[in-house]
Structures are given as structure tokens and as C-alpha cells.
């Protein structure tokens, strides 16, 4: 690749895609077909990073280790890896998705037979890496071993330094309490330490009010922003944002103090629980209110690609 080609890539806008749908629990083949159907219209070089939610092909609300055991996948070999590799190669982009990982016999401890994990594949269909959910949700505790921390990959421009978390990684570890003023803000502080350009959260986040007729779950969006407060906080700017403030930043801030946050969530129902959808791209600059760069509806099925200007 020539210097002029590298310069062109480095200066062009960043394109982030989120795939949102309602997987059917345990229906892996049907969910793979749905994912392929939704991505069929995408063309090569139309997106830089394509994101799928947490455990998107298996479903999420498994009651115990026995019920999920048949859906556990081997790293690099299971249906999630195959789908991500296939799409990454065809679209010439990076693809990430969550899946239930089968532990090796050496790692298995009692009912801890798997890990709530995710994969990342590159533009040649190659395995880039994997990571595990660290802050487990109550459903995960019945079968999953916790990860050991958050993950960052340094990728080619325009992606650059990208950090990853899975759903409840946004919250604090264990039974600890947190406050708006003092935190703790584990994943936000981690992103600052890594100088992350982009944080990707792969979610199966529950709806804040499943009876609501509102198109978007703004209560959840505001909560996600609150949990990332160190990425944008300024003592003179208390509170978050609302849908009426989507076009405003507050005062200007340095580009170097900016972190994009892509939340890729699912919708649908499982075992009486309703998922929130509302996948979104948030732009956070130190000293400015978070900006909603793009958002999908609570029950919107499809792929959204957001182009972030330089």
C-alpha cells in the first residue's frame, strides 16, 4: 500500500455499523440466516467496523449451565466466528460479535462451563482476537466464568485505538455501589488510560420500561452516558442530554479528548424479559455534553451505518 493510499485512509471519515434484531433463543441456524439477510445489501468497503450484539446467535436468557451447554462454541470454529469471518472477508472490514464460549477442560470449574465472550475478525477474514465479559450479569453467573479485564486493539486508521466491553461491563464489578460524583467508572477510566478513540459495547441490555410506547429507550441511553461520565464530564455541565439536545455539544473541546461510543444492542423477548434495542453511536468530548450521533428504535430491525466526519 502506497503512502498516498495510507494518507487517504487516515483522513477519511470513520464508518461504524450496528446490526440490530431479535434473535430466537436456541435457534442458531435461523439467527445466522437473519444476520446474513440483514447484511446482504452491504457492499465491500462501505463500513469500517460492523458490530453484532452480545450472544446474538444463541440468544441470552439461559437458566443454567445445562440449558446453554449445547450452544457453547469453540473459539475460532463456532457459527459466530464463521459468520464474522465470512462478513469481514466479503465487506473488507472488521466485524465483532458476542457468543457463548466453551471453556477447555482445564478452565471448567463446576457449573462454570463457558464464558460470555466476543470475537473480532479483520478485512481478510482473519481472526484478530477475542475477549470475555468481566462484570457478569445475574444470568451469566449460572454458567459463565468471568473475564479478567477489558480489552483494547490498535487497528489501522481510521479506527485506531478501539476498546471493547460486553453489556454489564459498563456497570461496576460485584456488589459495590456507585455514585454520579465519585463512581467508580471502571470502563470509562480504562478508556482514558488507553487513550481510546472508540469504545464498542456489545449488549443484550434490558428495556427500562417494556410497556413504553416511545420509539427510543432514552432512559437507557442517558444511563449509558452517565456510566461513562469521565469521558465527558465538566463541573459546569451537570445532567446528561435528551433527544431534544442531539445537535448540540456544549462548549468546544479538543479532538484529542474525544471518544466515540458504539452501543450495539438487541431487541425481542426471552423468558419474560424484554430487550431495549436502541443501538446508538454517542460522541463524547471532555467538557461537553454527550451527543447522540445516531440511534435505532426500540424494535427496529436492520443495519445502521453512521459516518463520523473528521
C-alpha positions as a Markdown table, in Angstrom:
| # | Residue | x | y | z |
|---|---|---|---|---|
| 1 | Unk | 0.0 | 0.0 | 0.0 |
| 2 | Unk | 1.5 | 3.4 | -1.0 |
| 3 | Unk | 1.9 | 6.4 | 1.3 |
| 4 | Unk | -0.8 | 8.3 | -0.6 |
| 5 | Unk | -3.2 | 5.4 | -0.1 |
| 6 | Unk | -2.4 | 5.2 | 3.7 |
| 7 | Unk | -2.9 | 9.0 | 3.9 |
| 8 | Unk | -6.3 | 8.8 | 2.2 |
| 9 | Unk | -7.5 | 6.1 | 4.6 |
| 10 | Unk | -6.2 | 8.0 | 7.6 |
| 11 | Unk | -8.1 | 11.1 | 6.7 |
| 12 | Unk | -11.4 | 9.7 | 5.5 |
| 13 | Unk | -14.5 | 9.5 | 7.8 |
| 14 | Unk | -15.0 | 6.6 | 10.2 |
| 15 | Unk | -17.9 | 4.4 | 9.5 |
| 16 | Unk | -19.5 | 2.3 | 12.3 |
| 17 | Unk | -22.2 | -0.2 | 11.7 |
| 18 | Unk | -24.6 | -1.8 | 14.2 |
| 19 | Unk | -26.8 | -4.8 | 13.4 |
| 20 | Unk | -29.9 | -5.0 | 15.5 |
| 21 | Unk | -32.6 | -7.7 | 15.5 |
| 22 | Unk | -34.5 | -10.1 | 17.8 |
| 23 | Unk | -32.7 | -13.5 | 17.8 |
| 24 | Unk | -34.8 | -16.5 | 18.7 |
| 25 | Unk | -33.2 | -18.3 | 21.7 |
| 26 | Unk | -31.6 | -21.6 | 20.7 |
| 27 | Unk | -32.4 | -21.1 | 17.0 |
| 28 | Unk | -28.8 | -20.7 | 15.8 |
| 29 | Unk | -29.3 | -21.5 | 12.2 |
| 30 | Unk | -32.3 | -19.2 | 11.9 |
| 31 | Unk | -30.4 | -16.4 | 13.6 |
| 32 | Unk | -27.5 | -16.9 | 11.2 |
| 33 | Unk | -29.9 | -16.6 | 8.3 |
| 34 | Unk | -31.4 | -13.4 | 9.7 |
| 35 | Unk | -28.0 | -11.9 | 10.2 |
| 36 | Unk | -27.0 | -12.7 | 6.6 |
| 37 | Unk | -30.3 | -11.4 | 5.3 |
| 38 | Unk | -29.9 | -8.1 | 7.1 |
| 39 | Unk | -26.3 | -7.6 | 5.8 |
| 40 | Unk | -26.9 | -8.8 | 2.3 |
| 41 | Unk | -27.3 | -5.2 | 0.9 |
| 42 | Unk | -23.9 | -4.1 | 2.3 |
| 43 | Unk | -21.2 | -3.7 | -0.2 |
| 44 | Unk | -17.4 | -4.0 | 0.1 |
| 45 | Unk | -15.6 | -1.0 | 1.7 |
| 46 | Unk | -18.9 | 0.5 | 2.9 |
| 47 | Unk | -18.1 | 0.2 | 6.6 |
| 48 | Unk | -15.0 | 0.1 | 8.8 |
| 49 | Unk | -16.4 | -1.8 | 11.8 |
| 50 | Unk | -19.6 | -3.9 | 11.8 |
| 51 | Unk | -21.0 | -4.8 | 15.3 |
| 52 | Unk | -23.4 | -7.5 | 16.4 |
| 53 | Unk | -24.8 | -7.7 | 19.9 |
| 54 | Unk | -24.0 | -10.0 | 22.8 |
| 55 | Unk | -24.6 | -13.7 | 22.2 |
| 56 | Unk | -26.6 | -12.8 | 19.1 |
| 57 | Unk | -26.8 | -16.2 | 17.5 |
| 58 | Unk | -27.6 | -18.3 | 20.6 |
| 59 | Unk | -29.9 | -15.9 | 22.5 |
| 60 | Unk | -29.2 | -14.9 | 26.0 |
| 61 | Unk | -31.6 | -15.9 | 28.8 |
| 62 | Unk | -30.5 | -19.4 | 29.6 |
| 63 | Unk | -31.5 | -20.5 | 33.0 |
| 64 | Unk | -28.5 | -22.7 | 33.9 |
| 65 | Unk | -25.4 | -24.4 | 32.6 |
| 66 | Unk | -27.3 | -27.4 | 31.3 |
| 67 | Unk | -29.6 | -25.3 | 29.2 |
| 68 | Unk | -26.8 | -23.4 | 27.4 |
| 69 | Unk | -24.3 | -26.3 | 27.1 |
| 70 | Unk | -25.3 | -27.4 | 23.6 |
| 71 | Unk | -24.9 | -23.8 | 22.3 |
| 72 | Unk | -21.4 | -23.2 | 23.6 |
| 73 | Unk | -18.9 | -22.5 | 20.7 |
| 74 | Unk | -15.3 | -23.3 | 20.3 |
| 75 | Unk | -13.2 | -20.1 | 19.7 |
| 76 | Unk | -12.4 | -19.5 | 16.0 |
| 77 | Unk | -14.6 | -22.5 | 15.0 |
| 78 | Unk | -18.2 | -21.9 | 16.0 |
| 79 | Unk | -21.0 | -20.3 | 14.0 |
| 80 | Unk | -20.3 | -16.8 | 15.3 |
| 81 | Unk | -16.7 | -17.0 | 14.2 |
| 82 | Unk | -17.7 | -18.4 | 10.8 |
| 83 | Unk | -20.3 | -15.6 | 10.3 |
| 84 | Unk | -17.9 | -12.8 | 11.3 |
| 85 | Unk | -15.1 | -14.2 | 9.2 |
| 86 | Unk | -17.4 | -14.5 | 6.2 |
| 87 | Unk | -18.8 | -11.0 | 6.5 |
| 88 | Unk | -15.4 | -9.4 | 7.2 |
| 89 | Unk | -13.9 | -11.0 | 4.1 |
| 90 | Unk | -16.8 | -10.0 | 1.9 |
| 91 | Unk | -17.1 | -6.5 | 3.2 |
| 92 | Unk | -13.4 | -5.9 | 3.7 |
| 93 | Unk | -13.9 | -4.6 | 7.2 |
| 94 | Unk | -13.7 | -5.5 | 10.8 |
| 95 | Unk | -16.6 | -7.5 | 12.3 |
| 96 | Unk | -17.3 | -8.2 | 16.0 |
| 97 | Unk | -20.0 | -10.2 | 17.7 |
| 98 | Unk | -20.8 | -11.8 | 21.1 |
| 99 | Unk | -21.1 | -15.5 | 21.6 |
| 100 | Unk | -21.1 | -18.2 | 24.5 |
| 101 | Unk | -17.6 | -19.7 | 24.5 |
| 102 | Unk | -16.9 | -23.3 | 25.6 |
| 103 | Unk | -14.2 | -23.5 | 28.2 |
| 104 | Unk | -11.4 | -26.0 | 27.9 |
| 105 | Unk | -11.4 | -28.9 | 30.4 |
| 106 | Unk | -8.6 | -27.1 | 32.2 |
| 107 | Unk | -10.7 | -24.0 | 32.8 |
| 108 | Unk | -14.0 | -25.6 | 33.6 |
| 109 | Unk | -14.9 | -25.3 | 37.3 |
| 110 | Unk | -18.2 | -26.9 | 38.4 |
| 111 | Unk | -21.1 | -25.2 | 36.7 |
| 112 | Unk | -18.7 | -22.6 | 35.1 |
| 113 | Unk | -18.6 | -24.3 | 31.8 |
| 114 | Unk | -18.3 | -21.3 | 29.5 |
| 115 | Unk | -17.6 | -17.6 | 29.1 |
| 116 | Unk | -19.7 | -14.8 | 27.8 |
| 117 | Unk | -17.2 | -13.8 | 25.0 |
| 118 | Unk | -16.8 | -11.9 | 21.7 |
| 119 | Unk | -14.7 | -12.2 | 18.6 |
| 120 | Unk | -13.1 | -9.7 | 16.3 |
| 121 | Unk | -12.3 | -10.5 | 12.7 |
| 122 | Unk | -10.3 | -8.5 | 10.1 |
| 123 | Unk | -10.8 | -7.5 | 6.5 |
| 124 | Unk | -9.1 | -10.6 | 5.1 |
| 125 | Unk | -11.5 | -12.8 | 7.2 |
| 126 | Unk | -8.7 | -13.4 | 9.7 |
| 127 | Unk | -9.0 | -13.8 | 13.5 |
| 128 | Unk | -7.8 | -10.7 | 15.3 |
| 129 | Unk | -8.7 | -11.6 | 18.8 |
| 130 | Unk | -11.3 | -12.4 | 21.4 |
| 131 | Unk | -12.3 | -11.1 | 24.8 |
| 132 | Unk | -14.6 | -12.1 | 27.7 |
| 133 | Unk | -17.2 | -10.3 | 29.7 |
| 134 | Unk | -15.7 | -9.3 | 33.1 |
| 135 | Unk | -18.6 | -7.9 | 35.1 |
| 136 | Unk | -21.1 | -10.7 | 34.9 |
| 137 | Unk | -24.9 | -10.2 | 34.9 |
| 138 | Unk | -27.1 | -12.4 | 37.1 |
| 139 | Unk | -27.9 | -14.7 | 34.1 |
| 140 | Unk | -24.2 | -15.2 | 33.3 |
| 141 | Unk | -23.5 | -16.3 | 36.9 |
| 142 | Unk | -25.3 | -19.6 | 36.3 |
| 143 | Unk | -22.8 | -20.8 | 33.7 |
| 144 | Unk | -20.0 | -18.4 | 32.8 |
| 145 | Unk | -16.5 | -17.7 | 34.1 |
| 146 | Unk | -15.7 | -14.0 | 34.3 |
| 147 | Unk | -13.0 | -12.4 | 32.2 |
| 148 | Unk | -10.0 | -10.8 | 33.7 |
| 149 | Unk | -10.4 | -7.2 | 32.4 |
| 150 | Unk | -11.4 | -5.0 | 29.4 |
| 151 | Unk | -9.7 | -5.3 | 26.0 |
| 152 | Unk | -8.2 | -2.9 | 23.5 |
| 153 | Unk | -6.9 | -3.4 | 20.0 |
| 154 | Unk | -4.8 | -1.0 | 18.0 |
| 155 | Unk | -6.3 | -1.2 | 14.5 |
| 156 | Unk | -5.5 | 0.6 | 11.2 |
| 157 | Unk | -6.9 | 4.1 | 10.7 |
| 158 | Unk | -9.5 | 5.4 | 10.7 |
| 159 | Unk | -10.3 | 3.1 | 13.6 |
| 160 | Unk | -7.1 | 3.4 | 15.6 |
| 161 | Unk | -7.3 | 2.6 | 19.3 |
| 162 | Unk | -10.5 | 0.6 | 20.0 |
| 163 | Unk | -11.6 | -0.7 | 23.4 |
| 164 | Unk | -14.3 | -3.3 | 23.9 |
| 165 | Unk | -16.8 | -4.3 | 26.6 |
| 166 | Unk | -19.8 | -6.6 | 26.8 |
| 167 | Unk | -23.1 | -5.2 | 28.3 |
| 168 | Unk | -22.7 | -5.3 | 32.1 |
| 169 | Unk | -19.0 | -4.4 | 31.7 |
| 170 | Unk | -20.5 | -0.9 | 31.7 |
| 171 | Unk | -21.5 | -1.4 | 35.3 |
| 172 | Unk | -19.3 | -1.9 | 38.3 |
| 173 | Unk | -17.8 | -5.3 | 39.4 |
| 174 | Unk | -19.6 | -7.2 | 42.1 |
| 175 | Unk | -22.0 | -5.8 | 44.7 |
| 176 | Unk | -20.3 | -2.4 | 45.1 |
| 177 | Unk | -22.3 | 0.8 | 45.0 |
| 178 | Unk | -21.5 | 3.8 | 42.8 |
| 179 | Unk | -22.4 | 7.5 | 42.8 |
| 180 | Unk | -22.6 | 10.0 | 40.0 |
| 181 | Unk | -19.9 | 12.1 | 41.6 |
| 182 | Unk | -17.3 | 9.5 | 42.7 |
| 183 | Unk | -18.1 | 6.4 | 40.5 |
| 184 | Unk | -16.3 | 4.0 | 40.3 |
| 185 | Unk | -16.3 | 4.3 | 36.5 |
| 186 | Unk | -14.2 | 1.3 | 35.6 |
| 187 | Unk | -14.6 | 1.0 | 31.8 |
| 188 | Unk | -14.6 | 4.8 | 31.3 |
| 189 | Unk | -11.4 | 5.2 | 33.3 |
| 190 | Unk | -9.9 | 2.3 | 31.4 |
| 191 | Unk | -10.7 | 4.0 | 28.1 |
| 192 | Unk | -8.9 | 7.1 | 29.3 |
| 193 | Unk | -5.9 | 5.1 | 30.3 |
| 194 | Unk | -5.8 | 3.5 | 26.9 |
| 195 | Unk | -6.4 | 6.8 | 25.0 |
| 196 | Unk | -9.2 | 5.0 | 23.2 |
| 197 | Unk | -10.7 | 6.6 | 20.1 |
| 198 | Unk | -13.6 | 4.3 | 20.1 |
| 199 | Unk | -15.4 | 2.1 | 22.8 |
| 200 | Unk | -17.6 | -0.7 | 21.5 |
| 201 | Unk | -20.2 | -2.2 | 23.8 |
| 202 | Unk | -21.9 | -5.4 | 22.6 |
| 203 | Unk | -25.2 | -5.7 | 24.6 |
| 204 | Unk | -28.2 | -7.7 | 25.5 |
| 205 | Unk | -29.5 | -4.8 | 27.6 |
| 206 | Unk | -33.0 | -5.0 | 29.1 |
| 207 | Unk | -35.6 | -2.4 | 28.4 |
| 208 | Unk | -36.1 | 0.3 | 31.1 |
| 209 | Unk | -39.9 | 0.2 | 30.6 |
| 210 | Unk | -41.2 | -2.6 | 28.4 |
| 211 | Unk | -44.7 | -1.0 | 28.5 |
| 212 | Unk | -43.5 | 2.2 | 27.0 |
| 213 | Unk | -44.7 | 3.2 | 23.5 |
| 214 | Unk | -41.8 | 5.6 | 23.0 |
| 215 | Unk | -39.7 | 4.8 | 19.9 |
| 216 | Unk | -36.4 | 5.0 | 21.7 |
| 217 | Unk | -35.3 | 4.0 | 25.2 |
| 218 | Unk | -33.9 | 7.4 | 26.3 |
| 219 | Unk | -33.8 | 6.3 | 29.9 |
| 220 | Unk | -31.2 | 3.7 | 29.0 |
| 221 | Unk | -29.3 | 6.0 | 26.7 |
| 222 | Unk | -29.0 | 8.5 | 29.5 |
| 223 | Unk | -27.9 | 5.8 | 31.9 |
| 224 | Unk | -25.2 | 4.6 | 29.4 |
| 225 | Unk | -23.9 | 8.1 | 29.2 |
| 226 | Unk | -23.9 | 8.6 | 32.9 |
| 227 | Unk | -21.9 | 5.4 | 33.4 |
| 228 | Unk | -19.3 | 6.9 | 31.0 |
| 229 | Unk | -19.2 | 10.3 | 32.8 |
| 230 | Unk | -15.3 | 10.7 | 32.9 |
| 231 | Unk | -15.3 | 10.7 | 29.1 |
| 232 | Unk | -17.3 | 14.0 | 29.0 |
| 233 | Unk | -17.7 | 15.4 | 32.5 |
| 234 | Unk | -17.3 | 19.1 | 33.3 |
| 235 | Unk | -18.5 | 20.5 | 36.6 |
| 236 | Unk | -20.3 | 23.4 | 34.8 |
| 237 | Unk | -22.3 | 20.9 | 32.7 |
| 238 | Unk | -24.4 | 18.7 | 35.0 |
| 239 | Unk | -27.0 | 16.4 | 33.7 |
| 240 | Unk | -26.9 | 14.4 | 30.5 |
| 241 | Unk | -28.8 | 15.1 | 27.3 |
| 242 | Unk | -32.2 | 14.3 | 25.8 |
| 243 | Unk | -33.4 | 13.7 | 22.4 |
| 244 | Unk | -34.0 | 17.5 | 22.0 |
| 245 | Unk | -30.3 | 18.1 | 22.5 |
| 246 | Unk | -29.0 | 15.8 | 19.9 |
| 247 | Unk | -27.4 | 18.5 | 17.7 |
| 248 | Unk | -25.5 | 20.4 | 20.5 |
| 249 | Unk | -22.1 | 19.8 | 22.0 |
| 250 | Unk | -21.9 | 22.4 | 24.7 |
| 251 | Unk | -18.6 | 24.3 | 24.5 |
| 252 | Unk | -15.8 | 23.2 | 22.2 |
| 253 | Unk | -13.3 | 20.6 | 23.3 |
| 254 | Unk | -10.1 | 19.2 | 21.8 |
| 255 | Unk | -10.4 | 16.4 | 19.2 |
| 256 | Unk | -7.8 | 14.6 | 21.3 |
| 257 | Unk | -10.3 | 14.5 | 24.2 |
| 258 | Unk | -13.0 | 12.8 | 22.1 |
| 259 | Unk | -14.2 | 9.2 | 22.5 |
| 260 | Unk | -16.9 | 7.6 | 20.2 |
| 261 | Unk | -19.1 | 5.0 | 21.9 |
| 262 | Unk | -21.0 | 2.5 | 19.9 |
| 263 | Unk | -23.6 | 0.6 | 21.8 |
| 264 | Unk | -24.9 | -2.4 | 19.8 |
| 265 | Unk | -28.0 | -3.9 | 21.4 |
| 266 | Unk | -30.7 | -6.4 | 20.5 |
| 267 | Unk | -34.4 | -6.4 | 21.0 |
| 268 | Unk | -37.1 | -9.0 | 21.4 |
| 269 | Unk | -38.3 | -11.1 | 24.4 |
| 270 | Unk | -36.9 | -14.1 | 26.2 |
| 271 | Unk | -38.3 | -15.8 | 29.3 |
| 272 | Unk | -40.4 | -12.8 | 30.1 |
| 273 | Unk | -37.6 | -10.3 | 29.8 |
| 274 | Unk | -37.7 | -7.5 | 27.1 |
| 275 | Unk | -34.6 | -6.2 | 25.5 |
| 276 | Unk | -34.2 | -2.5 | 24.8 |
| 277 | Unk | -32.8 | -2.2 | 21.2 |
| 278 | Unk | -31.9 | 1.5 | 20.9 |
| 279 | Unk | -28.4 | 0.7 | 19.5 |
| 280 | Unk | -26.6 | 4.1 | 19.2 |
| 281 | Unk | -23.4 | 6.0 | 18.5 |
| 282 | Unk | -22.5 | 8.6 | 21.1 |
| 283 | Unk | -19.9 | 11.2 | 20.7 |
| 284 | Unk | -18.2 | 12.2 | 24.0 |
| 285 | Unk | -15.8 | 15.1 | 24.4 |
| 286 | Unk | -14.3 | 16.3 | 27.6 |
| 287 | Unk | -16.2 | 19.4 | 28.8 |
| 288 | Unk | -19.2 | 18.8 | 26.6 |
| 289 | Unk | -22.5 | 17.1 | 26.9 |
| 290 | Unk | -22.7 | 13.7 | 25.1 |
| 291 | Unk | -24.1 | 13.9 | 21.6 |
| 292 | Unk | -26.3 | 11.2 | 20.1 |
| 293 | Unk | -24.8 | 10.8 | 16.7 |
| 294 | Unk | -27.3 | 8.2 | 15.6 |
| 295 | Unk | -29.8 | 5.8 | 17.2 |
| 296 | Unk | -32.0 | 2.9 | 16.3 |
| 297 | Unk | -35.5 | 2.3 | 17.6 |
| 298 | Unk | -36.5 | 0.0 | 20.4 |
| 299 | Unk | -37.9 | -2.6 | 18.0 |
| 300 | Unk | -36.1 | -1.6 | 14.8 |
| 301 | Unk | -34.7 | -4.4 | 12.8 |
| 302 | Unk | -31.8 | -3.7 | 10.4 |
| 303 | Unk | -28.3 | -2.3 | 10.0 |
| 304 | Unk | -27.4 | 1.3 | 10.7 |
| 305 | Unk | -24.1 | 2.7 | 9.4 |
| 306 | Unk | -23.1 | 6.0 | 10.9 |
| 307 | Unk | -20.4 | 8.1 | 9.2 |
| 308 | Unk | -18.4 | 10.3 | 11.6 |
| 309 | Unk | -16.8 | 13.3 | 9.8 |
| 310 | Unk | -13.2 | 14.2 | 10.5 |
